[in-house]
């Protein structure tokens, strides 16, 4: 599995899987996801709705481990 980074502990992005397509950015109803050059960041306004997980074609976004849903 690739290197995982998490911004503020809300969602986890696998940087080896992410192809920087921006699908998650456009899908976020809270406008919490940003694409800066080749880095996806998720800020504290994330509501963990999971829409970004469902639209990511590469499966690069997931909930942090230990989150109970």
mmCIF file as Biopython writes it, N, C-alpha, C and O atoms, coordinates in Angstrom:
data_model
#
loop_
_atom_site.group_PDB
_atom_site.id
_atom_site.type_symbol
_atom_site.label_atom_id
_atom_site.label_alt_id
_atom_site.label_comp_id
_atom_site.label_asym_id
_atom_site.label_entity_id
_atom_site.label_seq_id
_atom_site.pdbx_PDB_ins_code
_atom_site.Cartn_x
_atom_site.Cartn_y
_atom_site.Cartn_z
_atom_site.occupancy
_atom_site.B_iso_or_equiv
_atom_site.auth_seq_id
_atom_site.auth_asym_id
_atom_site.pdbx_PDB_model_num
ATOM 1   N N  . UNK A ? 1  ? 0.854   -1.177 0.000   1.0 0.0 1  A 1 
ATOM 2   C CA . UNK A ? 1  ? 0.000   0.000  0.000   1.0 0.0 1  A 1 
ATOM 3   C C  . UNK A ? 1  ? 0.889   1.225  0.000   1.0 0.0 1  A 1 
ATOM 4   O O  . UNK A ? 1  ? 1.984   1.210  0.564   1.0 0.0 1  A 1 
ATOM 5   N N  . UNK A ? 2  ? 0.418   2.283  -0.632  1.0 0.0 2  A 1 
ATOM 6   C CA . UNK A ? 2  ? 1.202   3.497  -0.778  1.0 0.0 2  A 1 
ATOM 7   C C  . UNK A ? 2  ? 1.291   4.316  0.482   1.0 0.0 2  A 1 
ATOM 8   O O  . UNK A ? 2  ? 0.708   3.984  1.515   1.0 0.0 2  A 1 
ATOM 9   N N  . UNK A ? 3  ? 2.023   5.377  0.373   1.0 0.0 3  A 1 
ATOM 10  C CA . UNK A ? 3  ? 2.164   6.310  1.478   1.0 0.0 3  A 1 
ATOM 11  C C  . UNK A ? 3  ? 0.822   6.967  1.723   1.0 0.0 3  A 1 
ATOM 12  O O  . UNK A ? 3  ? 0.162   7.418  0.786   1.0 0.0 3  A 1 
ATOM 13  N N  . UNK A ? 4  ? 0.420   7.019  2.974   1.0 0.0 4  A 1 
ATOM 14  C CA . UNK A ? 4  ? -0.857  7.643  3.285   1.0 0.0 4  A 1 
ATOM 15  C C  . UNK A ? 4  ? -0.625  8.941  4.028   1.0 0.0 4  A 1 
ATOM 16  O O  . UNK A ? 4  ? 0.209   9.020  4.930   1.0 0.0 4  A 1 
ATOM 17  N N  . UNK A ? 5  ? -1.372  9.950  3.639   1.0 0.0 5  A 1 
ATOM 18  C CA . UNK A ? 5  ? -1.320  11.210 4.367   1.0 0.0 5  A 1 
ATOM 19  C C  . UNK A ? 5  ? -2.728  11.562 4.771   1.0 0.0 5  A 1 
ATOM 20  O O  . UNK A ? 5  ? -3.686  11.236 4.070   1.0 0.0 5  A 1 
ATOM 21  N N  . UNK A ? 6  ? -2.853  12.216 5.880   1.0 0.0 6  A 1 
ATOM 22  C CA . UNK A ? 6  ? -4.167  12.621 6.356   1.0 0.0 6  A 1 
ATOM 23  C C  . UNK A ? 6  ? -4.089  14.080 6.736   1.0 0.0 6  A 1 
ATOM 24  O O  . UNK A ? 6  ? -3.155  14.501 7.418   1.0 0.0 6  A 1 
ATOM 25  N N  . UNK A ? 7  ? -5.042  14.838 6.311   1.0 0.0 7  A 1 
ATOM 26  C CA . UNK A ? 7  ? -5.111  16.242 6.655   1.0 0.0 7  A 1 
ATOM 27  C C  . UNK A ? 7  ? -6.130  16.386 7.763   1.0 0.0 7  A 1 
ATOM 28  O O  . UNK A ? 7  ? -7.312  16.124 7.537   1.0 0.0 7  A 1 
ATOM 29  N N  . UNK A ? 8  ? -5.732  16.781 8.918   1.0 0.0 8  A 1 
ATOM 30  C CA . UNK A ? 8  ? -6.570  16.992 10.103  1.0 0.0 8  A 1 
ATOM 31  C C  . UNK A ? 8  ? -7.322  15.735 10.535  1.0 0.0 8  A 1 
ATOM 32  O O  . UNK A ? 8  ? -8.340  15.834 11.221  1.0 0.0 8  A 1 
ATOM 33  N N  . UNK A ? 9  ? -6.837  14.554 10.144  1.0 0.0 9  A 1 
ATOM 34  C CA . UNK A ? 9  ? -7.419  13.312 10.621  1.0 0.0 9  A 1 
ATOM 35  C C  . UNK A ? 9  ? -8.803  12.984 10.102  1.0 0.0 9  A 1 
ATOM 36  O O  . UNK A ? 9  ? -9.472  12.115 10.661  1.0 0.0 9  A 1 
ATOM 37  N N  . UNK A ? 10 ? -9.257  13.655 9.043   1.0 0.0 10 A 1 
ATOM 38  C CA . UNK A ? 10 ? -10.620 13.457 8.582   1.0 0.0 10 A 1 
ATOM 39  C C  . UNK A ? 10 ? -10.727 12.367 7.529   1.0 0.0 10 A 1 
ATOM 40  O O  . UNK A ? 10 ? -11.471 11.405 7.716   1.0 0.0 10 A 1 
ATOM 41  N N  . UNK A ? 11 ? -10.027 12.494 6.470   1.0 0.0 11 A 1 
ATOM 42  C CA . UNK A ? 11 ? -9.990  11.476 5.428   1.0 0.0 11 A 1 
ATOM 43  C C  . UNK A ? 11 ? -8.525  11.194 5.115   1.0 0.0 11 A 1 
ATOM 44  O O  . UNK A ? 11 ? -7.658  12.036 5.350   1.0 0.0 11 A 1 
ATOM 45  N N  . UNK A ? 12 ? -8.261  10.028 4.594   1.0 0.0 12 A 1 
ATOM 46  C CA . UNK A ? 12 ? -6.893  9.617  4.299   1.0 0.0 12 A 1 
ATOM 47  C C  . UNK A ? 12 ? -6.743  9.480  2.790   1.0 0.0 12 A 1 
ATOM 48  O O  . UNK A ? 12 ? -7.583  8.873  2.126   1.0 0.0 12 A 1 
ATOM 49  N N  . UNK A ? 13 ? -5.668  10.049 2.254   1.0 0.0 13 A 1 
ATOM 50  C CA . UNK A ? 13 ? -5.399  9.990  0.822   1.0 0.0 13 A 1 
ATOM 51  C C  . UNK A ? 13 ? -4.147  9.158  0.592   1.0 0.0 13 A 1 
ATOM 52  O O  . UNK A ? 13 ? -3.087  9.448  1.147   1.0 0.0 13 A 1 
ATOM 53  N N  . UNK A ? 14 ? -4.277  8.120  -0.231  1.0 0.0 14 A 1 
ATOM 54  C CA . UNK A ? 14 ? -3.129  7.297  -0.604  1.0 0.0 14 A 1 
ATOM 55  C C  . UNK A ? 14 ? -2.453  7.982  -1.783  1.0 0.0 14 A 1 
ATOM 56  O O  . UNK A ? 14 ? -2.975  7.979  -2.898  1.0 0.0 14 A 1 
ATOM 57  N N  . UNK A ? 15 ? -1.295  8.564  -1.529  1.0 0.0 15 A 1 
ATOM 58  C CA . UNK A ? 15 ? -0.622  9.366  -2.553  1.0 0.0 15 A 1 
ATOM 59  C C  . UNK A ? 15 ? -0.078  8.517  -3.702  1.0 0.0 15 A 1 
ATOM 60  O O  . UNK A ? 15 ? 0.185   9.042  -4.784  1.0 0.0 15 A 1 
ATOM 61  N N  . UNK A ? 16 ? 0.091   7.223  -3.481  1.0 0.0 16 A 1 
ATOM 62  C CA . UNK A ? 16 ? 0.544   6.355  -4.572  1.0 0.0 16 A 1 
ATOM 63  C C  . UNK A ? 16 ? -0.598  6.030  -5.532  1.0 0.0 16 A 1 
ATOM 64  O O  . UNK A ? 16 ? -0.360  5.789  -6.715  1.0 0.0 16 A 1 
ATOM 65  N N  . UNK A ? 17 ? -1.819  6.019  -5.042  1.0 0.0 17 A 1 
ATOM 66  C CA . UNK A ? 17 ? -2.971  5.709  -5.892  1.0 0.0 17 A 1 
ATOM 67  C C  . UNK A ? 17 ? -3.570  6.950  -6.555  1.0 0.0 17 A 1 
ATOM 68  O O  . UNK A ? 17 ? -4.114  6.863  -7.656  1.0 0.0 17 A 1 
ATOM 69  N N  . UNK A ? 18 ? -3.474  8.086  -5.899  1.0 0.0 18 A 1 
ATOM 70  C CA . UNK A ? 18 ? -4.097  9.321  -6.401  1.0 0.0 18 A 1 
ATOM 71  C C  . UNK A ? 18 ? -3.456  9.762  -7.712  1.0 0.0 18 A 1 
ATOM 72  O O  . UNK A ? 18 ? -2.233  9.865  -7.814  1.0 0.0 18 A 1 
ATOM 73  N N  . UNK A ? 19 ? -4.296  10.019 -8.714  1.0 0.0 19 A 1 
ATOM 74  C CA . UNK A ? 19 ? -3.812  10.487 -10.021 1.0 0.0 19 A 1 
ATOM 75  C C  . UNK A ? 19 ? -4.145  11.953 -10.248 1.0 0.0 19 A 1 
ATOM 76  O O  . UNK A ? 19 ? -4.000  12.459 -11.361 1.0 0.0 19 A 1 
ATOM 77  N N  . UNK A ? 20 ? -4.589  12.636 -9.206  1.0 0.0 20 A 1 
ATOM 78  C CA . UNK A ? 20 ? -4.831  14.079 -9.215  1.0 0.0 20 A 1 
ATOM 79  C C  . UNK A ? 20 ? -5.869  14.492 -10.250 1.0 0.0 20 A 1 
ATOM 80  O O  . UNK A ? 20 ? -5.730  15.529 -10.898 1.0 0.0 20 A 1 
ATOM 81  N N  . UNK A ? 21 ? -6.915  13.674 -10.403 1.0 0.0 21 A 1 
ATOM 82  C CA . UNK A ? 21 ? -7.935  13.945 -11.413 1.0 0.0 21 A 1 
ATOM 83  C C  . UNK A ? 21 ? -8.912  15.044 -10.978 1.0 0.0 21 A 1 
ATOM 84  O O  . UNK A ? 21 ? -9.540  15.688 -11.818 1.0 0.0 21 A 1 
ATOM 85  N N  . UNK A ? 22 ? -9.035  15.252 -9.668  1.0 0.0 22 A 1 
ATOM 86  C CA . UNK A ? 22 ? -9.919  16.299 -9.165  1.0 0.0 22 A 1 
ATOM 87  C C  . UNK A ? 22 ? -11.370 15.892 -8.985  1.0 0.0 22 A 1 
ATOM 88  O O  . UNK A ? 22 ? -12.202 16.732 -8.640  1.0 0.0 22 A 1 
ATOM 89  N N  . UNK A ? 23 ? -11.696 14.622 -9.212  1.0 0.0 23 A 1 
ATOM 90  C CA . UNK A ? 23 ? -13.087 14.178 -9.053  1.0 0.0 23 A 1 
ATOM 91  C C  . UNK A ? 23 ? -13.584 14.434 -7.637  1.0 0.0 23 A 1 
ATOM 92  O O  . UNK A ? 23 ? -14.733 14.828 -7.442  1.0 0.0 23 A 1 
ATOM 93  N N  . UNK A ? 24 ? -12.732 14.213 -6.660  1.0 0.0 24 A 1 
ATOM 94  C CA . UNK A ? 24 ? -13.122 14.416 -5.267  1.0 0.0 24 A 1 
ATOM 95  C C  . UNK A ? 24 ? -13.377 15.890 -4.971  1.0 0.0 24 A 1 
ATOM 96  O O  . UNK A ? 24 ? -14.287 16.234 -4.217  1.0 0.0 24 A 1 
ATOM 97  N N  . UNK A ? 25 ? -12.568 16.755 -5.571  1.0 0.0 25 A 1 
ATOM 98  C CA . UNK A ? 25 ? -12.717 18.198 -5.348  1.0 0.0 25 A 1 
ATOM 99  C C  . UNK A ? 25 ? -14.100 18.660 -5.799  1.0 0.0 25 A 1 
ATOM 100 O O  . UNK A ? 25 ? -14.785 19.377 -5.070  1.0 0.0 25 A 1 
ATOM 101 N N  . UNK A ? 26 ? -14.505 18.254 -6.988  1.0 0.0 26 A 1 
ATOM 102 C CA . UNK A ? 26 ? -15.797 18.656 -7.531  1.0 0.0 26 A 1 
ATOM 103 C C  . UNK A ? 26 ? -16.980 18.004 -6.843  1.0 0.0 26 A 1 
ATOM 104 O O  . UNK A ? 26 ? -18.102 18.501 -6.940  1.0 0.0 26 A 1 
ATOM 105 N N  . UNK A ? 27 ? -16.749 16.900 -6.151  1.0 0.0 27 A 1 
ATOM 106 C CA . UNK A ? 27 ? -17.859 16.183 -5.526  1.0 0.0 27 A 1 
ATOM 107 C C  . UNK A ? 27 ? -18.154 16.637 -4.099  1.0 0.0 27 A 1 
ATOM 108 O O  . UNK A ? 27 ? -19.216 16.317 -3.565  1.0 0.0 27 A 1 
ATOM 109 N N  . UNK A ? 28 ? -17.261 17.358 -3.486  1.0 0.0 28 A 1 
ATOM 110 C CA . UNK A ? 28 ? -17.383 17.687 -2.063  1.0 0.0 28 A 1 
ATOM 111 C C  . UNK A ? 28 ? -18.432 18.767 -1.816  1.0 0.0 28 A 1 
ATOM 112 O O  . UNK A ? 28 ? -18.250 19.909 -2.238  1.0 0.0 28 A 1 
ATOM 113 N N  . UNK A ? 29 ? -19.535 18.421 -1.133  1.0 0.0 29 A 1 
ATOM 114 C CA . UNK A ? 29 ? -20.576 19.406 -0.867  1.0 0.0 29 A 1 
ATOM 115 C C  . UNK A ? 29 ? -20.157 20.474 0.138   1.0 0.0 29 A 1 
ATOM 116 O O  . UNK A ? 29 ? -20.764 21.544 0.193   1.0 0.0 29 A 1 
ATOM 117 N N  . UNK A ? 30 ? -19.123 20.193 0.933   1.0 0.0 30 A 1 
ATOM 118 C CA . UNK A ? 30 ? -18.653 21.158 1.930   1.0 0.0 30 A 1 
ATOM 119 C C  . UNK A ? 30 ? -17.477 21.990 1.411   1.0 0.0 30 A 1 
ATOM 120 O O  . UNK A ? 30 ? -16.946 22.832 2.136   1.0 0.0 30 A 1 
ATOM 121 N N  . UNK A ? 31 ? -17.069 21.759 0.160   1.0 0.0 31 A 1 
ATOM 122 C CA . UNK A ? 31 ? -15.913 22.450 -0.426  1.0 0.0 31 A 1 
ATOM 123 C C  . UNK A ? 31 ? -14.685 22.344 0.481   1.0 0.0 31 A 1 
ATOM 124 O O  . UNK A ? 31 ? -13.996 23.332 0.737   1.0 0.0 31 A 1 
ATOM 125 N N  . UNK A ? 32 ? -14.429 21.131 0.956   1.0 0.0 32 A 1 
ATOM 126 C CA . UNK A ? 32 ? -13.338 20.887 1.897   1.0 0.0 32 A 1 
ATOM 127 C C  . UNK A ? 32 ? -12.088 20.312 1.257   1.0 0.0 32 A 1 
ATOM 128 O O  . UNK A ? 32 ? -11.056 20.193 1.919   1.0 0.0 32 A 1 
ATOM 129 N N  . UNK A ? 33 ? -12.161 19.952 -0.026  1.0 0.0 33 A 1 
ATOM 130 C CA . UNK A ? 33 ? -11.044 19.281 -0.681  1.0 0.0 33 A 1 
ATOM 131 C C  . UNK A ? 33 ? -10.411 20.222 -1.693  1.0 0.0 33 A 1 
ATOM 132 O O  . UNK A ? 33 ? -11.099 20.862 -2.489  1.0 0.0 33 A 1 
ATOM 133 N N  . UNK A ? 34 ? -9.091  20.292 -1.647  1.0 0.0 34 A 1 
ATOM 134 C CA . UNK A ? 34 ? -8.356  21.196 -2.528  1.0 0.0 34 A 1 
ATOM 135 C C  . UNK A ? 34 ? -7.231  20.440 -3.206  1.0 0.0 34 A 1 
ATOM 136 O O  . UNK A ? 34 ? -6.604  19.566 -2.607  1.0 0.0 34 A 1 
ATOM 137 N N  . UNK A ? 35 ? -6.981  20.783 -4.462  1.0 0.0 35 A 1 
ATOM 138 C CA . UNK A ? 35 ? -5.885  20.201 -5.224  1.0 0.0 35 A 1 
ATOM 139 C C  . UNK A ? 35 ? -4.883  21.306 -5.498  1.0 0.0 35 A 1 
ATOM 140 O O  . UNK A ? 35 ? -5.145  22.218 -6.282  1.0 0.0 35 A 1 
ATOM 141 N N  . UNK A ? 36 ? -3.728  21.219 -4.842  1.0 0.0 36 A 1 
ATOM 142 C CA . UNK A ? 36 ? -2.646  22.179 -5.050  1.0 0.0 36 A 1 
ATOM 143 C C  . UNK A ? 36 ? -1.543  21.444 -5.772  1.0 0.0 36 A 1 
ATOM 144 O O  . UNK A ? 36 ? -0.893  20.568 -5.202  1.0 0.0 36 A 1 
ATOM 145 N N  . UNK A ? 37 ? -1.331  21.796 -7.019  1.0 0.0 37 A 1 
ATOM 146 C CA . UNK A ? 37 ? -0.375  21.117 -7.884  1.0 0.0 37 A 1 
ATOM 147 C C  . UNK A ? 37 ? -0.688  19.624 -7.912  1.0 0.0 37 A 1 
ATOM 148 O O  . UNK A ? 37 ? -1.587  19.215 -8.647  1.0 0.0 37 A 1 
ATOM 149 N N  . UNK A ? 38 ? 0.010   18.801 -7.151  1.0 0.0 38 A 1 
ATOM 150 C CA . UNK A ? 38 ? -0.274  17.361 -7.153  1.0 0.0 38 A 1 
ATOM 151 C C  . UNK A ? 38 ? -0.583  16.846 -5.748  1.0 0.0 38 A 1 
ATOM 152 O O  . UNK A ? 38 ? -0.407  15.660 -5.468  1.0 0.0 38 A 1 
ATOM 153 N N  . UNK A ? 39 ? -1.038  17.724 -4.878  1.0 0.0 39 A 1 
ATOM 154 C CA . UNK A ? 39 ? -1.330  17.323 -3.507  1.0 0.0 39 A 1 
ATOM 155 C C  . UNK A ? 39 ? -2.788  17.614 -3.177  1.0 0.0 39 A 1 
ATOM 156 O O  . UNK A ? 39 ? -3.253  18.746 -3.309  1.0 0.0 39 A 1 
ATOM 157 N N  . UNK A ? 40 ? -3.500  16.581 -2.748  1.0 0.0 40 A 1 
ATOM 158 C CA . UNK A ? 40 ? -4.881  16.730 -2.296  1.0 0.0 40 A 1 
ATOM 159 C C  . UNK A ? 40 ? -4.860  17.044 -0.809  1.0 0.0 40 A 1 
ATOM 160 O O  . UNK A ? 40 ? -4.224  16.332 -0.032  1.0 0.0 40 A 1 
ATOM 161 N N  . UNK A ? 41 ? -5.551  18.107 -0.410  1.0 0.0 41 A 1 
ATOM 162 C CA . UNK A ? 41 ? -5.685  18.414 1.008   1.0 0.0 41 A 1 
ATOM 163 C C  . UNK A ? 41 ? -7.164  18.479 1.361   1.0 0.0 41 A 1 
ATOM 164 O O  . UNK A ? 41 ? -7.999  18.885 0.553   1.0 0.0 41 A 1 
ATOM 165 N N  . UNK A ? 42 ? -7.463  18.072 2.576   1.0 0.0 42 A 1 
ATOM 166 C CA . UNK A ? 42 ? -8.830  18.073 3.073   1.0 0.0 42 A 1 
ATOM 167 C C  . UNK A ? 42 ? -8.823  18.864 4.369   1.0 0.0 42 A 1 
ATOM 168 O O  . UNK A ? 42 ? -8.117  18.511 5.314   1.0 0.0 42 A 1 
ATOM 169 N N  . UNK A ? 43 ? -9.616  19.943 4.414   1.0 0.0 43 A 1 
ATOM 170 C CA . UNK A ? 43 ? -9.560  20.784 5.606   1.0 0.0 43 A 1 
ATOM 171 C C  . UNK A ? 43 ? -10.601 20.400 6.648   1.0 0.0 43 A 1 
ATOM 172 O O  . UNK A ? 43 ? -11.382 19.469 6.454   1.0 0.0 43 A 1 
ATOM 173 N N  . UNK A ? 44 ? -10.598 21.127 7.745   1.0 0.0 44 A 1 
ATOM 174 C CA . UNK A ? 44 ? -11.430 20.793 8.902   1.0 0.0 44 A 1 
ATOM 175 C C  . UNK A ? 44 ? -12.924 20.967 8.678   1.0 0.0 44 A 1 
ATOM 176 O O  . UNK A ? 44 ? -13.721 20.562 9.524   1.0 0.0 44 A 1 
ATOM 177 N N  . UNK A ? 45 ? -13.316 21.556 7.566   1.0 0.0 45 A 1 
ATOM 178 C CA . UNK A ? 45 ? -14.751 21.687 7.281   1.0 0.0 45 A 1 
ATOM 179 C C  . UNK A ? 45 ? -15.343 20.386 6.717   1.0 0.0 45 A 1 
ATOM 180 O O  . UNK A ? 45 ? -16.544 20.319 6.456   1.0 0.0 45 A 1 
ATOM 181 N N  . UNK A ? 46 ? -14.515 19.362 6.531   1.0 0.0 46 A 1 
ATOM 182 C CA . UNK A ? 46 ? -14.968 18.054 6.047   1.0 0.0 46 A 1 
ATOM 183 C C  . UNK A ? 46 ? -16.006 17.474 7.003   1.0 0.0 46 A 1 
ATOM 184 O O  . UNK A ? 46 ? -15.797 17.449 8.216   1.0 0.0 46 A 1 
ATOM 185 N N  . UNK A ? 47 ? -17.116 17.012 6.455   1.0 0.0 47 A 1 
ATOM 186 C CA . UNK A ? 47 ? -18.187 16.424 7.270   1.0 0.0 47 A 1 
ATOM 187 C C  . UNK A ? 47 ? -18.139 14.900 7.253   1.0 0.0 47 A 1 
ATOM 188 O O  . UNK A ? 47 ? -18.992 14.250 7.856   1.0 0.0 47 A 1 
ATOM 189 N N  . UNK A ? 48 ? -17.168 14.333 6.579   1.0 0.0 48 A 1 
ATOM 190 C CA . UNK A ? 48 ? -17.002 12.880 6.436   1.0 0.0 48 A 1 
ATOM 191 C C  . UNK A ? 48 ? -18.245 12.223 5.841   1.0 0.0 48 A 1 
ATOM 192 O O  . UNK A ? 48 ? -18.672 11.156 6.283   1.0 0.0 48 A 1 
ATOM 193 N N  . UNK A ? 49 ? -18.815 12.876 4.837   1.0 0.0 49 A 1 
ATOM 194 C CA . UNK A ? 49 ? -20.004 12.323 4.184   1.0 0.0 49 A 1 
ATOM 195 C C  . UNK A ? 49 ? -19.669 11.102 3.326   1.0 0.0 49 A 1 
ATOM 196 O O  . UNK A ? 49 ? -20.539 10.275 3.055   1.0 0.0 49 A 1 
ATOM 197 N N  . UNK A ? 50 ? -18.405 10.989 2.897   1.0 0.0 50 A 1 
ATOM 198 C CA . UNK A ? 50 ? -17.974 9.836  2.121   1.0 0.0 50 A 1 
ATOM 199 C C  . UNK A ? 50 ? -18.168 9.954  0.619   1.0 0.0 50 A 1 
ATOM 200 O O  . UNK A ? 50 ? -17.857 9.015  -0.114  1.0 0.0 50 A 1 
ATOM 201 N N  . UNK A ? 51 ? -18.670 11.076 0.147   1.0 0.0 51 A 1 
ATOM 202 C CA . UNK A ? 51 ? -18.888 11.239 -1.291  1.0 0.0 51 A 1 
ATOM 203 C C  . UNK A ? 51 ? -17.571 11.146 -2.062  1.0 0.0 51 A 1 
ATOM 204 O O  . UNK A ? 51 ? -17.525 10.558 -3.143  1.0 0.0 51 A 1 
ATOM 205 N N  . UNK A ? 52 ? -16.518 11.716 -1.519  1.0 0.0 52 A 1 
ATOM 206 C CA . UNK A ? 52 ? -15.215 11.667 -2.192  1.0 0.0 52 A 1 
ATOM 207 C C  . UNK A ? 52 ? -14.717 10.232 -2.335  1.0 0.0 52 A 1 
ATOM 208 O O  . UNK A ? 52 ? -14.086 9.885  -3.333  1.0 0.0 52 A 1 
ATOM 209 N N  . UNK A ? 53 ? -15.000 9.411  -1.349  1.0 0.0 53 A 1 
ATOM 210 C CA . UNK A ? 53 ? -14.597 8.002  -1.405  1.0 0.0 53 A 1 
ATOM 211 C C  . UNK A ? 53 ? -15.308 7.310  -2.559  1.0 0.0 53 A 1 
ATOM 212 O O  . UNK A ? 53 ? -14.703 6.533  -3.298  1.0 0.0 53 A 1 
ATOM 213 N N  . UNK A ? 54 ? -16.588 7.598  -2.706  1.0 0.0 54 A 1 
ATOM 214 C CA . UNK A ? 54 ? -17.387 6.934  -3.751  1.0 0.0 54 A 1 
ATOM 215 C C  . UNK A ? 54 ? -17.029 7.396  -5.160  1.0 0.0 54 A 1 
ATOM 216 O O  . UNK A ? 54 ? -17.136 6.611  -6.103  1.0 0.0 54 A 1 
ATOM 217 N N  . UNK A ? 55 ? -16.606 8.653  -5.327  1.0 0.0 55 A 1 
ATOM 218 C CA . UNK A ? 55 ? -16.327 9.141  -6.687  1.0 0.0 55 A 1 
ATOM 219 C C  . UNK A ? 55 ? -14.884 8.940  -7.131  1.0 0.0 55 A 1 
ATOM 220 O O  . UNK A ? 55 ? -14.586 9.069  -8.318  1.0 0.0 55 A 1 
ATOM 221 N N  . UNK A ? 56 ? -13.988 8.628  -6.206  1.0 0.0 56 A 1 
ATOM 222 C CA . UNK A ? 56 ? -12.582 8.470  -6.586  1.0 0.0 56 A 1 
ATOM 223 C C  . UNK A ? 56 ? -12.419 7.233  -7.466  1.0 0.0 56 A 1 
ATOM 224 O O  . UNK A ? 56 ? -12.674 6.118  -7.011  1.0 0.0 56 A 1 
ATOM 225 N N  . UNK A ? 57 ? -11.992 7.414  -8.731  1.0 0.0 57 A 1 
ATOM 226 C CA . UNK A ? 57 ? -11.871 6.275  -9.638  1.0 0.0 57 A 1 
ATOM 227 C C  . UNK A ? 57 ? -10.716 5.343  -9.272  1.0 0.0 57 A 1 
ATOM 228 O O  . UNK A ? 57 ? -10.671 4.201  -9.730  1.0 0.0 57 A 1 
ATOM 229 N N  . UNK A ? 58 ? -9.794  5.817  -8.458  1.0 0.0 58 A 1 
ATOM 230 C CA . UNK A ? 58 ? -8.622  5.014  -8.108  1.0 0.0 58 A 1 
ATOM 231 C C  . UNK A ? 58 ? -8.723  4.396  -6.717  1.0 0.0 58 A 1 
ATOM 232 O O  . UNK A ? 58 ? -7.864  3.602  -6.332  1.0 0.0 58 A 1 
ATOM 233 N N  . UNK A ? 59 ? -9.753  4.745  -5.962  1.0 0.0 59 A 1 
ATOM 234 C CA . UNK A ? 59 ? -9.874  4.228  -4.603  1.0 0.0 59 A 1 
ATOM 235 C C  . UNK A ? 59 ? -8.801  4.768  -3.677  1.0 0.0 59 A 1 
ATOM 236 O O  . UNK A ? 59 ? -8.356  4.073  -2.763  1.0 0.0 59 A 1 
ATOM 237 N N  . UNK A ? 60 ? -8.382  6.010  -3.911  1.0 0.0 60 A 1 
ATOM 238 C CA . UNK A ? 60 ? -7.277  6.590  -3.179  1.0 0.0 60 A 1 
ATOM 239 C C  . UNK A ? 60 ? -7.689  7.282  -1.876  1.0 0.0 60 A 1 
ATOM 240 O O  . UNK A ? 60 ? -6.823  7.682  -1.097  1.0 0.0 60 A 1 
ATOM 241 N N  . UNK A ? 61 ? -8.990  7.429  -1.627  1.0 0.0 61 A 1 
ATOM 242 C CA . UNK A ? 61 ? -9.447  8.119  -0.432  1.0 0.0 61 A 1 
ATOM 243 C C  . UNK A ? 61 ? -10.207 7.134  0.447   1.0 0.0 61 A 1 
ATOM 244 O O  . UNK A ? 61 ? -10.984 6.312  -0.039  1.0 0.0 61 A 1 
ATOM 245 N N  . UNK A ? 62 ? -9.969  7.234  1.744   1.0 0.0 62 A 1 
ATOM 246 C CA . UNK A ? 62 ? -10.651 6.364  2.694   1.0 0.0 62 A 1 
ATOM 247 C C  . UNK A ? 62 ? -10.816 7.108  4.008   1.0 0.0 62 A 1 
ATOM 248 O O  . UNK A ? 62 ? -10.209 8.156  4.233   1.0 0.0 62 A 1 
ATOM 249 N N  . UNK A ? 63 ? -11.655 6.539  4.870   1.0 0.0 63 A 1 
ATOM 250 C CA . UNK A ? 63 ? -11.809 7.082  6.206   1.0 0.0 63 A 1 
ATOM 251 C C  . UNK A ? 63 ? -10.597 6.676  7.023   1.0 0.0 63 A 1 
ATOM 252 O O  . UNK A ? 63 ? -9.975  5.652  6.741   1.0 0.0 63 A 1 
ATOM 253 N N  . UNK A ? 64 ? -10.250 7.472  8.040   1.0 0.0 64 A 1 
ATOM 254 C CA . UNK A ? 64 ? -9.105  7.077  8.864   1.0 0.0 64 A 1 
ATOM 255 C C  . UNK A ? 64 ? -9.385  5.770  9.601   1.0 0.0 64 A 1 
ATOM 256 O O  . UNK A ? 64 ? -10.533 5.475  9.931   1.0 0.0 64 A 1 
ATOM 257 N N  . UNK A ? 65 ? -8.353  4.997  9.855   1.0 0.0 65 A 1 
ATOM 258 C CA . UNK A ? 65 ? -8.533  3.733  10.583  1.0 0.0 65 A 1 
ATOM 259 C C  . UNK A ? 65 ? -9.099  4.018  11.957  1.0 0.0 65 A 1 
ATOM 260 O O  . UNK A ? 65 ? -8.739  5.004  12.600  1.0 0.0 65 A 1 
ATOM 261 N N  . UNK A ? 66 ? -9.975  3.159  12.392  1.0 0.0 66 A 1 
ATOM 262 C CA . UNK A ? 66 ? -10.554 3.293  13.718  1.0 0.0 66 A 1 
ATOM 263 C C  . UNK A ? 66 ? -11.836 4.100  13.756  1.0 0.0 66 A 1 
ATOM 264 O O  . UNK A ? 66 ? -12.497 4.157  14.793  1.0 0.0 66 A 1 
ATOM 265 N N  . UNK A ? 67 ? -12.204 4.732  12.636  1.0 0.0 67 A 1 
ATOM 266 C CA . UNK A ? 67 ? -13.455 5.492  12.622  1.0 0.0 67 A 1 
ATOM 267 C C  . UNK A ? 67 ? -14.612 4.508  12.551  1.0 0.0 67 A 1 
ATOM 268 O O  . UNK A ? 67 ? -14.641 3.628  11.691  1.0 0.0 67 A 1 
ATOM 269 N N  . UNK A ? 68 ? -15.541 4.662  13.441  1.0 0.0 68 A 1 
ATOM 270 C CA . UNK A ? 68 ? -16.715 3.795  13.432  1.0 0.0 68 A 1 
ATOM 271 C C  . UNK A ? 68 ? -17.852 4.529  12.776  1.0 0.0 68 A 1 
ATOM 272 O O  . UNK A ? 68 ? -18.132 5.680  13.111  1.0 0.0 68 A 1 
ATOM 273 N N  . UNK A ? 69 ? -18.520 3.866  11.830  1.0 0.0 69 A 1 
ATOM 274 C CA . UNK A ? 69 ? -19.548 4.543  11.090  1.0 0.0 69 A 1 
ATOM 275 C C  . UNK A ? 69 ? -20.900 4.040  11.290  1.0 0.0 69 A 1 
ATOM 276 O O  . UNK A ? 69 ? -21.846 4.558  10.697  1.0 0.0 69 A 1 
#
